[in-house]
């Protein structure tokens, strides 16, 4: 039997960028005291805000007579930002990297963790005398380039080699439980309770209803059990088509197909039904659909409905719509606005 082959990779997903900081009037800035810094304008790399801190006469006593350079994360973050960086002198069309003793390849150093407002850099980036002898200082000015690589995330990527794919012998189909339960509702097989709503009767299964709604569970099995001895449960506050749609959701976890011109009104009735039977997911689905029907003519009724049934998302959507002065004026002229107040 031939051996199997596989491969994997550790991939660091990164964002790159750089910033130029021009120092004009180098000799004048040398007179600043030790520890006094000047900062660049903020710049963004990898979705984070950075600045360069420039110390003309060193950031501490032992680095006096040197230029100190530091890259700083100019924001507060929940966790450290991992980044690599390098400073160099910009000369015409290319960057000459200079770090004290040697000229390393750009951005080969280890990554650092930048906490909120954290800094990393070089306390003795370059000595005054070395800079003044170099060709980087011209007309009392020079330009520093800072290259930054932000590590966004590290992921493990693995797959078999293309010439040795893993054979797939079994294909698992998606769940069809909702279809089976929906068929059970339609066929009324094993139904043990009958509801009457809007003059129509609906056969259902106590155990299914109780599993989906604590309110149904209390009504059908608990101390709140109601109905006649013949097993008929009357629903006096709901139209037949609304209760039928409610049962559809109980068995299939989705609302039935509705005509576009009827959907907004139907969703309002179903939201009330969902709130009555403590079916939170159905309630949120109705809220989401009603958000798409908010306009000048409906906002008053939908806002009242949201307030009455504690639909916080739907209420925010209505308030957002009314934040427009034009929409608010039109809604105030409607017949239902005084009732809403």
C-alpha positions in Angstrom: 0.0 0.0 0.0 1.4 3.4 -1.0 1.8 6.0 1.8 -0.6 8.9 2.0 0.6 12.4 1.7 -0.7 15.6 3.3 0.4 19.2 3.9 -0.4 22.1 6.2 0.7 25.6 6.7 0.7 28.2 9.4 -0.5 31.4 7.8 -0.1 34.8 9.3 -2.6 37.2 7.7 -1.1 40.7 7.7 -1.6 44.3 6.7 1.3 46.4 5.5 1.9 50.2 5.3 4.5 52.9 5.9 4.7 56.5 6.9 7.2 59.2 6.0 8.3 61.7 8.7 10.3 64.6 7.5 12.5 66.4 10.0 13.1 70.0 8.8 15.4 72.2 10.9 17.4 69.4 12.4 20.1 71.6 14.0 17.5 73.8 15.7 15.7 70.8 17.2 19.0 69.6 18.7 18.6 72.3 21.3 15.5 70.6 22.9 16.1 69.1 26.3 16.6 65.3 26.8 13.3 63.5 27.0 11.3 66.0 25.1 9.5 64.4 22.2 7.7 65.5 19.0 5.0 63.3 17.4 4.0 62.7 13.8 0.5 63.0 12.5 -1.5 59.8 13.2 -1.6 57.2 10.4 -3.5 54.0 10.0 -2.1 50.5 9.2 -4.1 47.3 9.7 -7.1 49.1 11.0 -5.2 50.7 13.9 -4.0 54.2 14.5 -0.2 54.8 15.0 2.2 57.7 15.6 5.9 58.1 15.5 7.6 59.7 18.6 10.8 61.6 17.7 13.2 62.6 20.4 15.8 65.0 19.0 18.1 64.7 22.0 17.3 61.2 23.2 14.5 59.9 25.3 16.7 59.5 28.4 20.0 60.8 29.9 22.1 57.9 28.5 20.8 58.5 25.0 21.7 62.2 24.9 23.3 63.2 21.7 21.3 60.6 19.8 18.0 60.6 18.0 15.5 58.3 19.7 12.6 56.9 17.6 9.6 54.9 18.7 6.5 53.6 17.1 3.4 54.1 19.3 -0.1 52.6 19.1 -2.3 55.8 19.4 -5.5 54.2 20.7 -6.9 51.9 23.4 -7.4 48.3 22.5 -9.0 45.3 24.3 -6.0 43.0 23.5 -2.5 43.6 22.3 -1.9 44.4 18.6 0.9 42.2 17.2 3.1 44.2 14.7 6.6 44.3 13.2 8.2 47.6 12.2 11.4 49.2 11.0 12.8 52.7 10.7 15.0 53.8 7.9 16.2 56.9 6.0 14.3 57.8 2.9 16.7 58.8 0.0 15.0 59.7 -3.3 13.3 56.6 -4.6 14.7 54.0 -2.2 14.9 53.5 1.6 18.3 53.0 3.2 17.8 51.1 6.5 20.1 52.2 9.3 20.0 50.6 12.8 23.1 51.4 14.8 25.5 48.5 13.9 24.2 46.9 10.7 21.8 47.2 7.8 19.3 44.3 8.3 16.8 43.2 5.7 13.6 45.2 6.3 11.0 43.9 8.8 12.9 40.7 9.7 12.9 41.4 13.4 10.4 39.7 15.8 6.9 41.0 16.2 6.0 43.0 19.2 2.8 43.2 21.2 1.4 46.7 21.4 -0.9 47.3 24.3 -3.1 50.4 24.6 -0.9 53.5 23.9 2.1 51.1 23.9 5.5 51.9 22.2 8.5 50.1 20.8 11.6 51.5 19.2 15.2 52.6 19.4 16.5 54.7 22.3 19.8 55.3 20.3 18.6 55.1 16.7 21.5 57.3 15.4 24.1 59.5 16.9 24.2 63.1 15.9 27.8 62.9 14.6 27.0 59.8 12.5 24.0 61.5 11.0 25.9 64.7 10.3 28.6 62.8 8.4 26.1 60.8 6.4 24.5 61.7 3.1 21.0 61.5 4.6 21.2 65.0 6.1 20.7 67.6 3.4 19.8 71.2 3.8 19.4 70.6 7.5 16.6 68.1 6.9 16.1 64.4 6.4 13.2 62.0 6.1 12.5 58.9 8.1 10.4 56.1 6.7 8.6 53.7 9.1 7.4 50.4 7.7 4.7 48.5 9.7 3.3 45.0 9.3 0.3 44.3 11.5 -0.5 40.6 12.1 -4.3 40.4 11.9 -4.6 36.7 12.7 -2.8 33.4 12.5 -4.6 30.4 11.1 -3.7 26.8 10.3 -4.3 25.8 6.8 -4.2 22.1 6.0 -5.4 19.9 3.2 -4.3 16.7 1.4 -2.2 17.1 -1.7 -4.2 17.4 -4.8 -2.9 14.1 -6.2 -4.1 12.3 -3.1 -7.7 13.5 -2.3 -9.6 12.0 0.5 -12.4 9.9 -1.0 -16.0 10.9 0.0 -18.1 7.7 0.4 -21.1 9.2 2.4 -23.2 12.3 1.7 -25.3 13.4 4.6 -28.5 15.2 3.5 -29.8 18.3 5.3 -32.3 17.8 8.1 -35.8 17.2 7.0 -37.4 17.0 10.4 -39.5 20.0 9.7 -41.0 18.4 6.7 -41.9 15.2 8.6 -43.5 17.2 11.4 -45.3 19.4 8.9 -46.7 16.3 7.2 -47.8 15.0 10.6 -49.8 18.2 11.2 -51.5 18.1 7.8 -52.4 14.4 8.0 -53.6 14.8 11.7 -52.2 11.3 12.5 -52.2 10.7 16.2 -53.7 14.1 17.0 -55.1 14.2 20.5 -56.3 17.8 20.9 -58.6 20.0 18.8 -58.5 23.8 18.8 -61.3 26.1 17.6 -60.3 29.5 16.3 -62.4 31.9 14.1 -65.0 29.3 13.5 -62.6 26.6 12.3 -61.2 23.6 14.0 -57.5 22.4 14.0 -56.3 19.0 15.2 -52.8 18.9 16.8 -50.5 17.0 19.1 -50.2 18.0 22.7 -46.6 16.8 23.1 -45.4 18.8 20.1 -47.2 22.0 21.3 -45.9 21.6 24.8 -42.3 21.0 23.6 -42.4 24.3 21.6 -44.2 26.6 24.0 -44.3 26.8 27.8 -47.7 28.4 27.6 -49.1 25.5 25.6 -47.5 23.1 28.0 -49.2 24.8 31.0 -52.6 24.9 29.2 -52.5 21.3 28.0 -50.7 19.5 30.8 -50.4 21.8 33.8 -52.7 23.5 36.3 -53.8 26.0 33.6 -55.4 23.1 31.6 -58.5 24.4 30.0 -61.2 23.3 27.5 -64.1 21.0 27.5 -64.2 17.4 28.4 -64.4 16.5 24.7 -60.8 17.9 24.2 -61.8 21.1 22.4 -59.8 24.1 23.2 -61.3 27.4 22.2 -59.1 30.3 21.0 -61.4 33.4 21.2 -58.8 36.1 20.4 -57.3 34.9 17.2 -58.5 34.5 13.6 -58.4 31.1 11.9 -55.7 31.9 9.4 -53.5 33.4 12.2 -53.8 30.3 14.4 -53.2 28.1 11.4 -49.9 30.0 10.6 -49.0 29.7 14.3 -49.4 25.9 14.2 -47.3 25.8 11.0 -44.4 27.6 12.8 -44.8 25.2 15.8 -44.3 22.2 13.6 -41.9 23.5 11.0 -40.0 26.4 12.7 -40.9 28.7 9.8 -43.8 30.9 8.7 -46.0 29.8 5.9 -45.9 31.5 2.5 -47.9 34.7 2.5 -49.1 37.1 -0.2 -46.9 40.2 -0.3 -49.9 42.5 0.1 -51.0 40.7 3.2 -47.7 40.0 4.8 -47.4 43.2 6.9 -50.9 42.8 8.5 -50.4 39.1 9.0 -47.0 39.6 10.7 -48.6 42.0 13.1 -51.2 39.4 14.1 -48.6 36.7 14.3 -46.3 38.9 16.5 -49.2 39.2 19.0 -49.8 35.4 18.9 -46.1 34.7 19.4 -46.0 37.0 22.4 -49.1 35.3 23.8 -47.5 31.8 23.6 -44.0 32.9 24.5 -42.5 31.9 21.2 -39.5 34.2 21.1 -38.0 33.2 17.8 -41.2 33.6 15.9 -41.7 36.9 17.5 -38.3 38.1 16.4 -38.9 36.9 12.8 -42.1 39.0 12.8 -40.3 42.0 14.2 -37.6 41.7 11.5 -40.2 41.5 8.7 -42.2 44.4 10.1 -39.1 46.6 10.1 -39.3 46.5 6.3 -42.8 47.8 6.3 -42.3 51.0 8.3 -43.4 54.1 6.4 -45.4 57.2 7.1 -48.7 55.4 6.9 -47.7 52.4 9.2 -45.2 53.7 11.7 -47.7 54.8 14.3 -49.5 51.5 14.4 -46.2 49.5 14.3 -44.7 51.6 17.1 -47.7 51.1 19.3 -47.5 47.4 18.6 -43.8 47.3 19.5 -44.4 49.2 22.7 -47.3 47.0 23.8 -45.5 43.7 23.2 -42.0 44.8 24.3 -40.3 44.5 20.8 -37.2 46.5 21.5 -35.6 46.1 18.0 -38.8 47.0 16.2 -39.3 50.0 18.5 -35.8 51.3 17.7 -36.5 50.9 14.0 -39.6 53.1 14.3 -37.8 55.7 16.4 -35.0 55.8 13.8 -37.6 56.4 11.0 -39.2 59.2 13.1 -35.8 60.9 13.7 -36.2 62.4 10.3 -38.1 65.7 10.7 -40.1 65.1 7.5 -41.2 61.7 8.6 -42.1 62.9 12.1 -44.3 65.8 10.8 -46.1 63.4 8.4 -46.7 60.9 11.2 -48.0 63.6 13.6 -50.6 64.5 11.0 -52.0 60.9 10.9 -55.1 59.9 12.7 -53.4 57.5 15.1 -50.8 59.8 16.5 -52.9 61.2 19.2 -53.9 57.7 20.3 -50.2 56.7 20.3 -49.4 59.6 22.7 
